[in-house]
Amino acid sequence: MLEEVQGERSSDGERVTVYRHTETGKLHILNHRGTPLHEVNLPIAYGSPDWNGGLAAPTLANIDEDPDVEIVLNTAHSGFVAYDLPGTENARILWGTGRGNYQRTGSVLHGSLRTSRKTVHPVLPAPGDVLTYTVLLKNTGPILPTARVTDTIAPEVHHRGNLYASSGTYGEASGVITWAGSVASGIPITITYSVTVGAQITAPHVLSPRATIDDGRGNIWHRQATTIVNGRAIYLPTVLR
């Protein structure tokens, strides 16, 4: 490729155009048989270099708010570039980087809900107060299509009937919260519900209901959120040096 660098005038006053030879690579998209499907020219190099390309393997990820996956490239002389992959809203990314995964282990990772958690607010309620529980499901690998959650409500509280989940199917029966659905990588699922603390609790009492999280692949995690009804907050003095 020839790129115009500048225009100069010779000794006789005529304009002379100066070109430089540039080499620019392409993004090649192939099917599973290695047949080319699409080619995209990478940007021309910035600054003084006369070539540009993508030396490192690309990364597949959803980096914006749309449903499609993007290809991210670290080019040699034009920084990072990203390209949309239309029609990939239901794609499963099995090998997202040059070494398989973000841990660069060179292996196919299974999805994991290990970093999921359960929280409650407030942590020092009084009888009659409303507690709001939140279960946050976070997947660090490929999609988990058959995840499940079971959360048993403590007998000392009363469910307020406002169970909600950002996706999946959910319900409550006989004091047991249930949820089922898929958890994709990078798209957390939020499950929330509220309870009212029973008036029969008159002394300090610990509530620590446990949620059971099943990833559908034989792995189970337990997450608890603890509150102390009629508890007392103690604040240590601030020591400054």
N, C-alpha and C positions, 0 to 999 in steps of 0.2 A: 504494500500500500504506500502511495506517495502522499505526503502531507506538506502543504505549503507552510513554510516557516516565516519568510519575510520577503518583501519586495525591495530591491535596491536599484540604483541607477548607475549605469556604466559611465566611463569617461566621456562618451559621446552623447550622454543625456538620455539614453534609452533605458526603459525599466527592465530589470532582470529579475525574474522570480526564482527564488531559491527553494528547493525541495529537499526533504530528507526521507530516507526509506524507513518505514516503520513496519514492524511485524506485530500483529494482534491476534491472540488466540480466540477460540470459540468455546461456548458451552454446548456440549453434545449430549443430547437426550436420546437414549436407546431403549428398545423394548427388552424383554427377558431373553430374546434370542440374539441380542447384539445388533439388531437392525436399526439404523438411524431413523428417528422419528422427527427430530427438530434440531436446528442449529441456530445459535444466537451469537452474534459478534460481541465480544467483550469491549468495554470502553477503550479508547486510545489512551496510551500512557500520559500521565500528567508530568509536566516539567521537562527535564532534559532527556530522560531515557527514551530510546527509540523502539522499545518493544513492550508488550504487556501480555499477560496470560494468568492462568490460575494454576499455581504449582501445587498447592495443597488440595486434598480431596474436599468436595463440597459437603455442606451440612444440610440435611432436610429437617425443617421445623416449621411450625406455625408461629410467625413472629409478629403478627398484627391481629386485628380484631375480626378479619374475615374468616370464612370457614375453610379456605383453601390453604394448602401447604406451600411453603416457599423454599427455594434453593438459595442458600447463602454461600458466597464465594469470597475468599480473601485473595484479591488479585495482587500481582507483583507490583504494579505501578499506578493503580487507580483506586486503592482502598478496598473497602468492603462493598459488594454489590449484592442485590437480592432480586430474584425473579419469581413471579407468581406462577403456580402450576394450576391452571384452570381445571375444574372438574375433579379435584382431589379432596373434596370435603369429607368423604368416607374412607379415605386411604389409611392403611395401617403401615406405619413406619417401622419396619423390622430391622433396618440397618441404617441408622440416621447419620452416621459420621464415617470418616475414613477408617476408624478403628472400632466401628460397631455401635458405640454408645458414648455418652458424655463422660464416662469414667475412663474411656480409651483402653478398655480391657481386651478388645478384639473378639468379643463374644456377643451372642444375642442375649440381651437381658429380658427377663420376664418382668411384667409389671409388679409393683410392690406398693402396698398401702401402709408401709411401716411408719411413715412420717405423718399419718393421720392423727388427729387429736380431738379431744372433747373438752369443752370449757363451760363455765357457768358464771352467771352474774346475777346478783351480788354474791360475795363469798361469806358475808356475815349478816344473814337475814334475821328478821324477827318473825314470830308467828303471824300469819296472814300476809306476809310479803310474797311477791311474785319472783320466782326464779326462772331465768331463761337459759336453757341448755342449747349448746351448738356442737354438732359433730361435723368436723371438716375432714372430708376424704380427699387425700392427695396421692396421686399415682406418679411414681418416678420412672416408669418404663412404658412399654407398649400397653395398649388398651386392655382393660380387664372387663369383659362383657357381662360377667355374671356375679358381680360383687353383691354382698348382703350385709345388712346391719341389723342387730337386735339390741334394743336398749330397754331395760326393765325399770320402770318408774318406782321410786322408793314408796313404801306403803304409808309413810308419814306425810305425803303430799298428794295433791289432787290435780290431775291433768286439766288444763284450761281449754283443750279442744282446738288449739291453733297450730297444729302440726303443719310444717312446710318443708319441702325439699326443692332445691333448684333444678333437679331433674330426677328421673326414675319414678318408681311407684312406691307409695308409702301408706301407712295406716297405723291405727292404734286400737288395741282390743285388750280388755282386762288388765290395763296397766302396762302393756308391752308395746313399745314402738318398734315397727319393722320398716325396713327399706330394702329395695332391690333395684339394680340397674347396672349400667356400664360406667366405668370411670376412665376417662382418657387422660393421657399424659398432658400435664400443663393446664388442665381444666378442672379445678377443684369442685367438689360437690358439697353443698352446704345443707345440713339438716338441722332445723331448729324447732323447738317446742317450749312451752312455758307451763309451769306448775305453781300452785299456791301452797305455801307452807301451812300445815295444819295447826289449828289453835291449841291442840292438846299438848304441844311441846312447850313445857314451862322451864325446863332446865337446859343448860348447854347440851347440844345434841349434834352429832356428826352425820351428815348425809353424804354418801359417796356411791351413787348408783354407777354401775359399770356397763359400758357399751361393748358389745362383741362385734368385731369387724372381720368378715370372711371375704377373702379376695376371689373365691370361686376356684382356686387352684390348690386348695389344701392348706393354705396359710391363714392363721387366725391371730388377731391381735385384740387385746383388751385395753380399753381406755376409760379412765375414771375422772370425774370432776368433783371435787370435795367442797362442801360448804359446812359451816358451823352455825347452827341456829342458836340464837341467844349467846353467841360468842362475843368476846371482847377484844378489840384491837389494842395492841401494845406497840407503842412507837419508841424505838431506842433513840437516845440523844445523839445529835450530830456532833461529831468531834472534828474540829478543824485544827490543822497544824500551822 
